[in-house]
Amino acid sequence: MTQSLAKHSVGVVQPQCIKFQKPLTLACGLQLPNYELMVETYGELNAAKDNAILICHALSGDHHAAGLHSPQDKKPGWWDHYIGPGKPIDTARFFVVSINNLGGCNGSTGPSSIDPATGQPWGSRFPHLRVRDWVHSQARLADYLGIDQWAAVIGGSLGGMQAMRWSLEYPERLRHCIVIASAMKLTAQNIAFNQTARQAIMSDPEFHQGDYLLHNTLPAQGLAIARMIGHITYLSDHGMGKKFGRDLRSGSFTQGKNELVKFQIESYLEYQGDSFAKSFDANTYILMTRALDYFDLAREYNHDPVAAFELARAKFLVLSFNSDWRFAPERSAEIVTALIKANRDVVYGEIESPHGHDAFLIPQQPRYWDIFKNYMATIEVSN
Amino acid sequence: MRIDHEITQSWVKPKSRVLDLGCGDGSLLKSLMQSKQIQGYGVEINSDNILSCIRNQVNVIEQDVDAGLDNFSDKSFDTVIMSQAIQALLHPEKVLEEMLRVGQQCIVTFPNFGHWKARWHLAYVGRMPVSDLLPYEWYNTPNIHFCTFRDFEILCKNMNIDILNRQVTSDNRFSSILNKFRPNLFGETALYRLTKN
């Protein structure tokens, strides 16, 4: 890592596992008797405890949002481009809390954890979670950390859904709500993509109805295909074309030559799928995509998002990317329209980007950076 | 404070909802928030202006006004403002109609193309007017739909729009005396307060 990069990095970070002994009643009616959450923090909590920011991760994210786990680590956290000293989520000003959600597979209690009641992995019996379950568990984390009110709750995609739910469930507990590339509910097409991905996992012979760990196996092939499907939808046609075009990885079309042709995009997707299947849990993937599908911001508000947002007290920043067709700018515009009708404060930017849904993670997008950084700079915190 | 902003402020009720189309750097909304405690929203497409609004802590929505105001419901704002922007629109009459649908009242301000300097420029120099106020050549100007005060009032009449107030401003005291008699010749900027039922 170069000197200039190191200056803007949070450096080496240590995740911590926090145990919660009080049972958590879930939206589905079931109860988790106790649970653990993996958490990383960056920056310092100030004396007034008013500079804390909660990062809510998306489908495949975890608590490791910034910095490195060791000096030799090659890959920093998933949002390292935007969290650190001098970055939009400036750790010189803010105390940043990043969490692996309940149901995750990176240390927080989830389907691959051991169910204390049976001594076996939860597997298929792990409860279906909804976004509000995460929000309630995050509120308990805030209590544990002594944070009464977040300066901001921030999330992209599924993380944006958590941020919005926060603004309705705990309106007094956040001053700013930052919703990036998200939606108040998924469209039928969007659910269809998720279902196809789930079917890829569930039709893998190694899936065993979700109890693959009991059979000492993994539905790796199914999970890899699920990831490929997802990955295609997170990129834009244009962006993919620009990066891969019709370039060949191997073989040729020379007449008279009987060679198997493989396109670059094929091997790229295979690589993405395989490496994901090695590091992620299939049941968690199913759980997260279901939580996405189930989310409907205004369901409990008579399907009226205006009535829902009238309960919110936070100021909102909503951002979308023009090439994002999975969480299209129209979905963000719907959020903004409801917020305006509900008389809430809101800034909305539609950012031009070739990177599709993944744009919210990708560096070197000056307009995204400028809006994000300038907005964050307006958030007031005590010295 | 800019004189046109001052007049606009006097037409806005305290604690009302205000939508500012083409809100620029948000300075008008900011002063309205401070002096009248309004709940304001700006609409902009220029990215530098959007950043300025964010720095000014003004609500700003990135949206092309020419594409319509479908996302705003009927009479959902007390005042809809369009300050020095109507001449840059592709569809001024459609946007005007939309403004009057969304707002109880509308405030529209624009530069007068019938001002004597513009007339003189066209009549004697034989070229499209270029001035301090309108410093563009015909081929690069963002101002594509010029009108005079008289033109605008004819449009209002045709669209059954009620003109509640008109204020005309000019650059110096001499002109401001003259524009009392011949506003369409001596007024530089007009502010109209409009409504439609």
Contacts between the chains, C-beta under 8 A, distances in Angstrom:
chain1	res1	chain2	res2	distance
A	333	B	71	6.5
A	336	B	61	6.1
A	336	B	71	7.5
A	337	B	71	4.3
A	337	B	72	7.9
A	340	B	41	5.9
A	340	B	61	7.4
A	340	B	71	7.7
A	340	B	72	7.3
A	341	B	73	6.8
A	341	B	76	6.8
A	343	B	17	7.2
A	343	B	39	5.6
A	345	B	59	5.4
A	346	B	41	7.7
A	346	B	59	5.7
A	346	B	61	7.3
A	347	B	53	7.4
A	347	B	54	5.8
A	347	B	59	6.3
A	347	B	60	5.5
A	347	B	61	7.7
A	348	B	60	7.4
A	348	B	61	4.6
A	348	B	62	5.6
A	348	B	63	7.7
A	349	B	50	6.3
A	349	B	62	5.0
A	350	B	62	5.0
A	367	B	47	6.0
A	370	B	47	7.9
A	370	B	51	5.8
A	371	B	50	7.1
A	371	B	51	6.8
A	371	B	54	6.6
A	374	B	51	5.6
A	374	B	54	4.6
A	374	B	55	5.8
A	375	B	54	5.3
A	377	B	55	7.8
A	378	B	54	6.7
A	378	B	55	7.2
A	378	B	57	5.4
